[in-house]
Amino acid sequence: MTGNPARLTSGRLVAALDLPADALVQQRIPKKMLADNGAPTPADRRLIQEYIEEATWVAALKPANAGVPAYEDPTRTYLELAVLAVQLRSPKQPNGASGKIQRLAELLHRAIPYPALLLLEDEDRLLLSMAHIRWAQKESDKMVLDGELTLATLLPLPDESGPANALAQQQFLEALPLHKQARTDLYALYQGWIDTLGAWEAVAVSGCFVPSVSPEHAAQRRSALQRCRELDASLSQLRSKAAKEKQMARQVAANLEIKALLAERQRVAASI
């Protein structure tokens, strides 16, 4: 991404994290290593090989350089947090790219043995992905995702010319620095970043950036955002069905259902 110094890039996002110099690694990651560690099928290996231009291990946050204790429970050990930057090849079919990026993010989180802040960038887009991981139950040397993947688009903005979205993006960046996160342990630190990314996702619904005030607030917002996505999918299906319906009675019924779902979405969105 070039031409606009104010435009958000992976470099600006890393700078906003305000990481200690000792944590910076800047080491290229071979795609073969990512494929060997994270791709369970030939199709997944092809996705990594064909869709990634370059992958870089930007930083490794450890207790020694971050001043944050490690974390361990019966299912996981967080000895460090990774920051990865992945340059993507621009898709030949942009409209079909979102599903591939989702899958690619899942594979990369599984390929790295540490929780990762994963930056995905091409000529037009910048995304940030995070997911807790744990050891697989049947394969102790394999990592699996623990809970939902949080994958958020930072660019393009919903309305890139809108000042409200630009302000929200700046507020998001100002909420990212390491010194503003929980420092109980590396799990709490990582969860804080996930919650901050969730607050950014909520901008698309609420129109403003509001940091989480507690873990309970963050969990409630995640639930509300998920419900909004479900309602949006249902509304899209109903509108398509109503447009094709020829019988008046069924059109009326579909429109009433749409109205009810819109009312529910408005109630849910108001709680975000």
C-alpha positions in Angstrom: 0.0 0.0 0.0 1.6 3.2 -1.1 0.7 6.8 -2.0 -1.1 7.8 1.1 1.0 8.2 4.3 -2.1 8.3 6.5 -3.4 5.0 5.1 -3.3 2.2 7.5 -0.7 -0.5 6.7 0.7 -3.5 8.5 3.8 -1.4 9.5 1.6 1.3 11.1 -0.4 -1.4 12.9 2.8 -3.0 14.3 4.0 0.5 15.4 0.7 1.1 17.2 1.3 -2.0 19.4 4.4 -0.2 20.8 6.3 -3.4 21.4 9.7 -3.4 23.1 12.7 -3.4 20.8 13.9 -6.7 22.3 10.8 -8.4 21.1 11.3 -7.6 17.4 12.4 -10.5 15.2 11.7 -9.6 11.6 12.5 -13.1 10.3 11.0 -14.6 7.1 9.0 -17.7 7.5 9.3 -20.4 4.8 5.9 -21.3 3.3 6.9 -25.0 3.4 7.1 -24.8 7.2 3.6 -23.2 7.4 2.2 -25.9 5.1 3.9 -28.7 6.9 2.7 -27.6 10.3 -0.8 -26.2 9.6 -2.2 -27.8 6.4 -4.1 -31.1 7.0 -5.2 -31.5 3.3 -3.6 -31.0 -0.2 -6.1 -28.2 -0.8 -4.9 -26.4 2.3 -1.3 -26.8 1.2 -2.1 -25.3 -2.1 -3.9 -22.4 -0.4 -0.8 -21.5 1.6 1.5 -21.9 -1.4 -0.6 -20.0 -3.9 -2.1 -17.3 -1.8 0.8 -16.2 0.3 3.5 -14.0 -1.2 5.6 -13.7 1.9 5.3 -14.3 5.6 7.3 -12.6 8.3 7.7 -13.3 12.1 7.7 -9.7 13.2 7.9 -10.0 17.0 8.0 -12.5 19.8 6.6 -11.2 23.1 8.0 -13.2 26.1 8.1 -12.7 29.8 11.7 -11.5 29.6 11.1 -8.7 27.1 7.4 -7.8 27.9 7.4 -8.0 31.6 4.3 -10.2 31.5 4.3 -13.7 33.1 3.8 -16.9 31.0 0.5 -18.7 31.4 -0.3 -22.4 31.8 -3.5 -24.5 32.4 -4.4 -28.1 31.7 -4.9 -27.5 28.0 -2.4 -24.9 26.9 0.9 -23.2 27.7 1.5 -19.6 26.6 5.2 -19.0 26.7 5.1 -16.2 24.2 2.9 -14.3 21.8 3.8 -14.0 18.1 3.2 -11.1 15.8 3.1 -12.2 12.1 2.8 -10.2 8.9 1.6 -12.0 5.8 1.7 -10.4 2.4 -1.0 -11.9 0.2 -1.2 -12.3 -3.5 -4.2 -10.3 -4.8 -7.0 -12.7 -5.7 -7.9 -13.2 -9.3 -11.6 -13.3 -8.2 -11.9 -10.7 -5.4 -15.5 -11.5 -4.7 -14.6 -15.1 -3.7 -11.6 -14.2 -1.6 -13.2 -13.8 1.9 -13.7 -17.5 2.4 -10.2 -18.3 1.4 -8.8 -15.7 3.8 -10.8 -17.1 6.6 -9.5 -20.6 6.0 -5.9 -19.3 5.5 -6.1 -17.5 8.8 -7.2 -20.7 10.5 -4.3 -22.7 9.0 -1.7 -20.1 10.0 -2.9 -20.0 13.6 -2.6 -23.8 13.7 0.8 -23.7 12.1 2.3 -21.4 14.8 2.8 -23.0 18.3 2.0 -19.6 20.0 -1.0 -17.3 20.1 -0.6 -14.9 17.2 -1.6 -11.4 16.1 -1.8 -12.2 12.4 -1.7 -9.3 10.0 -2.9 -10.2 6.4 -2.3 -7.6 3.7 -2.6 -7.2 0.0 -2.9 -4.2 -2.3 -6.4 -3.3 -1.2 -7.0 -4.9 2.2 -5.6 -5.2 5.7 -7.0 -7.7 8.1 -6.1 -8.7 11.7 -6.8 -12.1 13.0 -6.5 -13.6 16.5 -7.5 -16.9 18.1 -6.7 -18.8 21.3 -5.1 -22.1 20.7 -4.6 -25.3 22.7 -3.0 -28.7 22.3 -5.0 -31.2 20.3 -6.4 -34.0 22.4 -5.4 -36.9 20.2 -2.1 -35.4 18.8 -0.1 -33.8 21.6 2.2 -32.1 19.1 -0.5 -30.4 17.1 -2.3 -27.1 17.8 -6.0 -26.5 17.3 -8.1 -23.4 17.7 -9.8 -22.9 21.0 -13.0 -21.0 20.4 -13.9 -18.7 17.6 -11.5 -17.0 15.3 -11.6 -13.2 15.4 -10.9 -11.9 11.9 -11.6 -8.2 11.3 -11.1 -6.0 8.2 -9.2 -2.8 9.0 -9.1 -1.7 5.3 -11.1 -0.9 3.4 -13.3 1.0 5.8 -17.1 0.5 5.4 -17.1 4.1 4.0 -13.5 5.1 3.5 -14.4 8.8 3.1 -16.4 8.9 6.3 -14.8 10.9 9.0 -16.5 8.9 11.7 -14.9 5.7 10.5 -11.5 7.4 10.2 -11.9 8.6 13.8 -12.9 5.1 15.0 -9.9 3.6 13.3 -7.6 6.1 15.0 -9.2 5.3 18.4 -8.7 1.6 17.7 -5.0 2.2 17.1 -4.7 4.3 20.2 -6.2 1.4 22.2 -3.6 -1.1 21.0 -0.3 -0.3 22.8 1.1 -3.0 24.9 1.2 -0.8 28.0 -2.6 -0.4 27.9 -3.3 -4.1 28.0 -3.8 -6.4 31.0 -0.5 -7.6 32.3 -1.6 -10.4 34.6 -0.2 -13.1 32.2 0.2 -13.7 28.5 -3.3 -15.2 28.2 -4.9 -12.0 29.7 -2.7 -9.8 27.5 -3.8 -11.7 24.4 -7.4 -11.7 25.4 -7.2 -7.9 25.9 -6.1 -7.6 22.3 -8.9 -9.9 21.1 -11.4 -7.7 23.0 -10.0 -4.6 21.5 -10.4 -6.1 18.0 -14.0 -7.0 18.9 -14.6 -3.4 19.8 -13.4 -2.5 16.3 -15.7 -5.1 14.7 -18.6 -3.4 16.6 -17.9 -0.1 14.7 -19.6 -1.5 11.6 -22.9 -1.8 13.7 -22.6 1.0 16.2 -20.7 3.6 14.2 -18.3 4.3 17.0 -15.3 2.7 18.8 -16.0 1.9 22.4 -13.3 -0.2 24.3 -14.5 -3.0 26.5 -14.8 -2.0 30.1 -14.7 -5.6 31.4 -14.4 -9.2 30.2 -18.2 -9.5 30.7 -18.8 -6.5 28.5 -16.5 -7.9 25.8 -18.3 -11.3 25.9 -21.7 -9.7 25.7 -20.6 -7.7 22.7 -19.2 -10.7 21.0 -22.5 -12.5 21.5 -24.5 -9.5 20.2 -22.2 -9.2 17.1 -22.7 -12.8 16.3 -26.5 -12.4 16.6 -26.4 -9.5 14.2 -24.5 -11.6 11.7 -27.1 -14.3 12.0 -29.9 -11.8 11.6 -28.2 -10.3 8.6 -27.9 -13.7 6.9 -31.6 -14.5 7.6 -32.7 -11.1 6.3 -30.8 -11.6 3.1 -32.4 -14.9 2.5 -35.9 -13.6 3.3 -35.5 -10.6 1.0 -34.4 -12.8 -1.8 -37.3 -15.2 -1.2 -39.8 -12.3 -1.0 -38.6 -10.8 -4.3 -39.2 -14.1 -6.1 -42.6 -14.8 -4.4 -45.6 -14.4 -6.7 -48.4 -15.1 -4.2 -49.5 -12.0 -2.4 -50.2 -13.7 0.9 -46.8 -15.2 1.0 -45.2 -11.9 0.1 -47.1 -10.3 3.1 -45.9 -13.1 5.4 -42.3 -12.7 4.3 -42.4 -8.9 4.7 -43.9 -9.3 8.2 -41.1 -11.7 9.1 -38.5 -9.3 7.7 -40.0 -6.5 9.8 -39.8 -8.6 12.9 -36.2 -9.5 12.3 -35.3 -5.9 11.6 -36.8 -4.9 14.9 -34.8 -7.6 16.7 -31.6 -6.5 14.9 -32.2 -2.9 16.0 -32.6 -4.1 19.6 -29.4 -6.2 19.5 -27.4 -3.4 17.8 -28.4 -1.0 20.5 -26.8 -3.2 23.1 -23.4 -3.2 21.4 
